[in-house]
Each structure stands twice: as structure tokens, then as C-alpha cells.
Amino acid sequence: MNNNNEEFIRLYNELDSFIDEKYDRYEEDSSIYFLINRFRKSSIPIEKEYAKKLDSIRKIRNLYVHESGIIDDLFLVSDEVILTLKEIINYVKDPLIAKDIMTPFNYLKLADDETNIDSLISIIYKEGISNIPYINDKHIVKGVFNSDVLLNLHFHNVSLSKNTKVKDIKEYLTFEANFNSRFIFVNKNYEIDVLNEYFNNSKELYKKRLPIIFVTSSGRSDGILKGIISPIDLIKNSKK
């Protein structure tokens, strides 16, 4: 085999072995095909693109398996294919993690006990920010202000004025009070494909949408808020 063809097989086997190790796979079916299907189901554009490229790479590799002995006389693996395979290996081995894609704490719109409700409503409708974390003085998330809260207040006949503050209605901002949404907490090291699965599967598994993920110091609800992740963050930050 020429250098590219040898390198192609080596890289393919490297990726195949790493997938087995990373996802703790011991099935007899193809690990490469497992990754292709995983990428196909992703909402991350770069992973959908990788699914198409990796499927073509898989077919090339299968030619070597089934047509060994004559395949080198038929074609040579191009430099572009080698580079693509290396790019996919790097993506799988060194994925983006929560801290790479989150909106950091200092850039967040936040609410505390003294925040005026009228200003939060203005942020939602004028700035298009759907969920505003409600935090205490230790920067621990205690709830979320969003349109669900406004519906809940209306349902319970709670009237608002320009002087109403978060502390006056904070029982309606708790996570339990959100009837359409759920919220989860992760630490800064969660990989992008795990975050993607959380967003994709929430509605099916919990009958509630997952609008944002909180990144905290401990990865739990009692940790200090470090940032938040939305589905848009996954899409716009998916390319390194």
C-alpha cells in the first residue's frame, strides 16, 4: 500500500478502538457505524456533516476488507480523506465541553430578591431572553423567571405593579413551579454530545422541554453559578 492507504487503515482502526473505549462498547456491530448514527441524530451541524463524511470513509474501508489484494491498483486514498479522518478523530478525542460553549456568569441577565419584576418582563420581551436565573447572594440558582412564571401568576390571580420585586413572588420562580420546563445542572467538564442528548431527549423522557442548562461549580443545584448553556450555544460553538 502507498503511504496514504496505510495511514488511512491505521487511523480508521485508531478511531474504531477509541469509540469502543470511550462509549464502553463491546458489541459485535461496527463501532464506526455506531458513531455515524450518533452524529446523524445530533442537532449540532458539524456532527451531521461528520456523519456524512464518516459514512463515505466507512465504505472506503469496507472496500479494503472485501477487495484486498487489488484495491491498491484501483485507487489511492487522497490527502483530503486523511485530513478529514484526523479531524474527526480529534473531535471525538478532544470534544468541546461545557466551559467552552457556555455563556459566562458575567454576561448573564440575572435576578435577585431586589430585582424589579417590571424590568425582568422588559428583558424578556425586548431582548428576547427567555429564561432569567434567580440567584441568592452566594450566586446559587434558586429559580428562573420566564413566561411560565407570568402564566402561573395569572392563574393564581397574583397582581403585579411597577414596584413588585422578585422577593414578593419568589415562590412562583422555583423550579417546581415551572410546569412546562425542567432545568438541570452540570459541571464545566460535561462533553458537548452529552449536553446535546439532554436537550434532544428532555421532551420525550420528561414531557417537559429543557430550555437551558446551568453550569455550576459542583455540577449540582447547590453549586455557584458559572454560566448557562442553551441549544443555540451548542450550534454556534460546535466548530473549534
N, C-alpha and C positions, 0 to 999 in steps of 0.2 A: 504494500500500500504506500501511496505517497504520504508526505508529512501531514497534510490536512486530513486525509482519510483516517490515518492512525490517531490523530488528535481528536477527531470527531468521535470515534468509538470510545476513546479514553474519557472525554468529557461527558458523553452520554451515560456511561457506566457510573461516573462520579455522581452525576445528578440522580440517577436511579437509586444508588446506595444511600445518598443523603436523604432523599424523600422517605425511604424506609425507616431511617434513623429518626428523623425529625417528627414524623407522624406516627411512630411506633407501629409500623405496618409489617405484618408477617404473612399477608395473603399471597396467593399464588398469582393473582392477576397483576397486570402491569402497573408499576408504581408511577411511571410516566403518564399513563392514561388516567390514573387517579388524580394527578396534579392538573392535567388538562381539564378534567371535569370540574375540579375545584375552581380553576380560573374561569371557566365558562359561566359558572353560577355567580361569580363575583360582580359587584356593582362598580368596581374600580376599573376604569378604562384600560389602563396599562395591562392589567391581568387578563382582560378579554382579548387584548391584542396578543399577549403571550400565548394564550390558549391556541390561537390560530397558527402561530409560528411553531409552537412546540408539537402540534399535531403533524405538521409537514416534516419536522425533524424526526418524529417517531416513524413516519412512513419511509424516510430515507434509511433509517437504521434497520427497519424490517427487511429492506432490500438486501442489506449486507447479510442478514441472518439466512434468508431464503435463497439468495443468489450468490453465496460466497464462492470465490474462485474466478468468477467472470465479471464481478461488479466493478473492479478497478479498471477494467478495459472499457466499461460503458461510460463512466463519468467520474469526475473529481469533485470532492466537496469544496465549495468556494470559501474564500476568506469571510464573506458576509455571513455564511451559515455558522462558521466557527465563532465569530464575534457575537452573533445572536445567542448561541448556546451559552457562551461565557456570561453574557448579560443576564440571562435567565437564572443561571447558577448563582450569580452574585445577588440577584434579587431574592432568591429563596434562602440563601445562606446569611444574608445581611439585610433583613427586611426593615422597612420603616417601623418605628414603634411610636407609642402614644405621645411621647415628649417631642417627637419630630413633627407631628401634624396638629397638635392641639393649639387652640387659641390661648396664649398665656394669661395668667391671672391679671396682670397689669393692663391688658387690653379688653377686659370683660366689662360689660354693663352689669352692675351688681345692686342689690338692695339690702338694707339693714333695717333695724327697728324704726329708725327715724326717717326713712325714705318716704317721701310723699307719694301716695298712690297715683295721683294725677300725673306725676312725672313718669311713672312706670307705664301708664297707659299711653302716654305720648311716645315713649320709646318704642313700644310695640307697633303702634300704627304709623309712626312717621319714619322710623329707622328700620323697620322690618325685622326686628329681633324678636323671635317668638317666645323664648324662654329666658327669664332673668333669674339667676340664682339668688336666693335669700340666705345671707350668711350672718353668723354672730361675730362678736368682736375678736374671736380667735381664728376667723376665716374658715370656719367649719360650716358646710352647707346644711341649712335647716329646712329648706323647701325651695319651691320655684314659683315665680309669678308668671302667669301666662293667660291665654284666653280661657282656659278651663277654669281658672280662678274666678274670672269675671262671670262666667256662666253659673258657677257654684254660688257666688254671692247673690246673683239674681234669683236663683232657685230658692235660696233661703231668705229672700226679701231683705237683704242687708243693703242699706242705702250708703252711698259714698258722697263725700263732699270734697272740696278742694283742700280741706285741712286733714283728711283721713290719712293716717300713716300706716305703715306695714304692721307695727306693733298692735294696732287696733283690730286687725283682721288676720293675724298670723296663723290662727288655727285653720284658715282656708288655704294656706300656702304649703301645708305639709305634703309630703309625697303621697300619703294615704288619701288625701283629699283630691288628688288628680285622677279623675275617673276615666280619662281617655289615654293617659300617658303613664309610662313607667320610666324610672331612672336607675342607672347602675353606676357603680364606682369601680375604677381600675387604678392601678399604679402606672407610673411613667413608662414601664418596660413592656406593656402589652403590645403584641405584634399587630400589624395592620390587618392581616387576614382574620384574626380573632375578632377584632373590632368590627370588621365588615360583616362577619357572621352574626354578631349581636344585633346589628341594625337590620339585617335581612330576615332574621328568624323571629324577631320580637312579636310581630303581629300574629304570626301563625301559632307560636307557642303560648303566648300570654294574653292574646286578644287585645293587646294594647300596643300602641306604637312607641318606639324609643326615639325621641327627638334629639336628645343629646346624651353624651356620656361624660361623667365627671372624672377628672384625673386628680387624685389626692395623694398626699404624702405616704399614706399607708395602703391605699387601694381600697379603703373602706369608707363608710359614711362618716366615721368619726375622725377622719384624717383632714389635714389642712388642704384647702382647695388650691391646686396648682394650675388648672386650666380646664377647658371643656373641649369636647370633640363632637362635631355634627357630621351627618353624612356628606355635606359639602366639603368638609375638611378632608375626608378620605379621597374625594375625587380630585380636588385641586392640588393636593400634596402627594399624589400617588407616584409622581415621577421624581426620581432623585436628581 
